[in-house]
Amino acid sequence: MGGYPHPNLPPRRGGRLPGNTARARYLRRNMTKAEQVLWRHLRMKQMAGWRFRRQSPVGPYVADFLCLDPPLIIELDGGQHDRRKPHDEKRTAFLNAKGFRVLRFWNNEVLTNIGGVLTVIREEGFALLESPPPLAGEDLGGGEA
């Protein structure tokens, strides 16, 4: 999402734009349907035990979903992002320079193929960590019976 000014966010007193924290708070309260659907699957460490934050400030931007370990940012794009490609490329370059892997999904993709989206997130996260932990119920090995 990100970028100044947010079309539905009123300016602060004195006409100044609100800071990223206020903008992030506003965006958390006004999530899109696709953001709500994805958040239900990421919250409370449901994705491989990774802690995701929603609408989290990173420099001059607000990331839709951010995880520090593995360093992942997930951005959900609606139709307006076709017109904002140069802005999105600049934003992605900034976030990459901060050490994050940015994954972008269309809102429609989240709404119609949440399983596929979650699979990509999991695979990319484990690729960043280089060695995935065993899935629940898998034998940890390491000893003789």
Solvent accessible surface area in square Angstrom, and as a share of the most:
residue,aa,sasa,rsa
1,M,36,0.16
2,G,10,0.09
3,G,12,0.12
4,Y,104,0.40
5,P,87,0.55
6,H,34,0.15
7,P,119,0.75
8,N,104,0.53
9,L,25,0.13
10,P,91,0.57
11,P,85,0.53
12,R,109,0.40
13,R,221,0.81
14,G,80,0.77
15,G,59,0.57
16,R,145,0.53
17,L,80,0.40
18,P,10,0.06
19,G,26,0.25
20,N,25,0.13
21,T,79,0.46
22,A,38,0.29
23,R,1,0.00
24,A,1,0.00
25,R,114,0.42
26,Y,35,0.13
27,L,5,0.02
28,R,73,0.27
29,R,163,0.59
30,N,77,0.39
31,M,23,0.10
32,T,45,0.26
33,K,121,0.51
34,A,1,0.01
35,E,2,0.01
36,Q,77,0.34
37,V,18,0.10
38,L,0,0.00
39,W,42,0.15
40,R,130,0.48
41,H,68,0.30
42,L,0,0.00
43,R,98,0.36
44,M,149,0.67
45,K,113,0.48
46,Q,99,0.44
47,M,15,0.07
48,A,34,0.27
49,G,47,0.45
50,W,15,0.05
51,R,137,0.50
52,F,9,0.04
53,R,92,0.34
54,R,72,0.26
55,Q,1,0.00
56,S,10,0.07
57,P,58,0.37
58,V,17,0.09
59,G,48,0.46
60,P,66,0.41
61,Y,16,0.06
62,V,0,0.00
63,A,0,0.00
64,D,0,0.00
65,F,0,0.00
66,L,6,0.03
67,C,1,0.00
68,L,99,0.49
69,D,99,0.51
70,P,0,0.00
71,P,45,0.28
72,L,0,0.00
73,I,0,0.00
74,I,0,0.00
75,E,0,0.00
76,L,3,0.01
77,D,10,0.05
78,G,11,0.11
79,G,56,0.54
80,Q,58,0.26
81,H,10,0.04
82,D,104,0.54
83,R,191,0.70
84,R,65,0.24
85,K,123,0.52
86,P,100,0.63
87,H,53,0.24
88,D,11,0.06
89,E,98,0.44
90,K,139,0.59
91,R,1,0.00
92,T,33,0.19
93,A,61,0.48
94,F,57,0.24
95,L,1,0.00
96,N,73,0.37
97,A,91,0.70
98,K,119,0.50
99,G,48,0.46
100,F,27,0.11
101,R,96,0.35
102,V,10,0.06
103,L,10,0.05
104,R,76,0.28
105,F,12,0.05
106,W,119,0.42
107,N,37,0.19
108,N,102,0.53
109,E,63,0.28
110,V,0,0.00
111,L,85,0.42
112,T,102,0.59
113,N,76,0.39
114,I,44,0.22
115,G,44,0.42
116,G,26,0.25
117,V,1,0.00
118,L,33,0.16
119,T,68,0.40
120,V,60,0.34
121,I,0,0.00
122,R,71,0.26
123,E,107,0.48
124,E,47,0.21
125,G,0,0.00
126,F,20,0.08
127,A,68,0.53
128,L,69,0.34
129,L,62,0.31
130,E,151,0.68
131,S,81,0.52
132,P,81,0.51
133,P,68,0.43
134,P,66,0.42
135,L,94,0.47
136,A,110,0.86
137,G,87,0.84
138,E,88,0.39
139,D,130,0.67
140,L,144,0.72
141,G,52,0.50
142,G,93,0.89
143,G,66,0.64
144,E,180,0.80
145,A,156,1.21
